[in-house]
Amino acid sequence: MRIGVYGFGAIGRLVTRLLVERGHEIVGVVDIDERIVGRDVGEVLGIGRIGVEVSKGI
């Protein structure tokens, strides 16, 4: 399943990690935290690059 995540705080990260572990494809992540915008989602999660960057908007 292709999934987009809106909000990448503690709960968003937990849910995203579980989705990746279960084989779902993360196609986008949106968050307003400038410290993570532009970074690879997998790197933020500590699981290695997955080729999807955190965006500030849809």
Stockholm file with secondary structure:
# STOCKHOLM 1.0

chainA/1-58         MRIGVYGFGAIGRLVTRLLVERGHEIVGVVDIDERIVGRDVGEVLGIGRIGVEVSKGI
#=GR chainA/1-58 SS CEEEEECCSHHHHHHHHHHHHTTCEEEEEECCCTTTTTSBHHHHHTSCCCSCBEESCC
#=GC SS_cons        CEEEEECCSHHHHHHHHHHHHTTCEEEEEECCCTTTTTSBHHHHHTSCCCSCBEESCC
//
